[in-house]
Amino acid sequence: MTDEMPEPEPDPELLALWAKVFGFARRGETDRLVAYVEAGIPANLTNDKGDTLVMLAAYYGHADAVTALLERGADPNRLNDRGQSPLAGAVFKAEPEVVKALLGGGADPSAGQPSAIETARMFDNKEMLELLEP
């Protein structure tokens, strides 16, 4: 017999709030996203797949949102549950401005599986490789 208590279910209102904020990241609604982060939503908030706000903003091509999150303490190297980095996602989507924003914020091109460098090589994306291996 174990003394562990089951984790309580998250508050439905919190789940709705978090879903709204993740939507801001996906759509690149930088001003709204920043307002919520500055009001106390964690810059490294993750969804049920381990995707951070930065991961979603990067994957959907929103360099301004990525930069704003990084400026507010978001981790550019935080991997999702599949071991993917925001930088590898941006390389996969061929988003040079996002790649530049992430690199400027300290993203590691060799982090994750596959890494951003491996992703660029896999798709023979010379433009991305030049950004990652100057």
N, C-alpha and C positions, 0 to 999 in steps of 0.2 A: 504494500500500500504506500502511496506517495502523498506527501503533504503539499504538493504543488497545486496552486489554484489555477483554474483556466484563465487565460487572458480575457479581460472584458471586451465586449464588442465595441468598436468605435462609435461614437455619437453620430447618428445619421446627419445631424446638422453640420458637424465637422467634415464628414465625408462629402457632403454637398459643396461646402466651401472649398475643400481641396480640389474637387473636380472642376470647379469654376476657375481656380488658379491654374491648374494644369491646362485648361482650355486657353487661358491667356497666353501661356507659353507656346502652345501649338500654333496659335493664330498670330503670334508676334505682337500682342497688345502690350507693348513695353510699359507705357505709362500706368496702366492698370496693374500689371504684374509688379512693378516697382512699388506702387502704393500699398499693395498687400504685403510685400516683403518688409517694407519699412514699418508697417503696422504690426509686424510680429510673425508673419508666416516664415518658417525657416527657408533660407536661400537654398538649402540642400534637401528640401522636401522630396520624398520619393513616393512613387505610386506602387501598386501591387506587383509590378514587374521590376521594381528597383530603378526605374527611370527617374532621373531628377528633372527639375525644371530646366536646367541647362541642357540636358540630353534632348528634351523635347523641342526646345527653342532651336538648338543646333540642327537637329534632324529635319526640322521643317524650314530651315533656311533663314532664320531671323537673327542676323548678326547684332543688331541693336539690343535685342532682348538678352542675348548671350552676354554682351559686354556689360549691360546693366546688372545682370545677376552676378557676374564675376566681381564687379566693383562693390557688391554688397556681400561678399564672402562666400559665394558658391564655389565649390570644388570642381575645377575643370577636369580632374582625373578620376572622379568617382564613377566606378563601373556599375552597370546594371546587373540584374540577376543572371544574365547570359554572358557576363564578362566583357561587355562592349563598352567602349568609352565614347563620350560625346564627340571627340575628335574623329574617331573612326566612323561614326555616324555621318558627320559632316563630309568626310572624304567619300563615303559610299554615295551620298547624295550629290557629290560634286558641287559643293557650296564654298567657293574660294574665300568669300568675305567672312563667312563663319569660321573657316579654318584659321584665317588670319586673326580673328578676334580670340579664338581659343588659344592659339599659340602665344599671342600677346598677353594672355591671362595665365600663362604657365602650364598649358596642357603638354603632356608628354606624348610624343609621336609613337613611342614604343609600348605604351600602356594598353592593356586589354588583349583580348583574343577574338578575332584577329586584331592586331594593332592598326593604327592609322596607316603606317608605312606598308604593312602587309596588305591592307585593303587597297591602297593605291597601286601596288604592284600587281595584285590579283586582277584588277580591272585595267591594267596598263594605262593608268591615268597620269600622264607625264606632268600635266599642270599641277596636280596635287603633290606629286613627288618633288617637284621643284620647290613648293612651299614647305614641305616637310624636311627636305634634305638640301638646304641652300648651299 
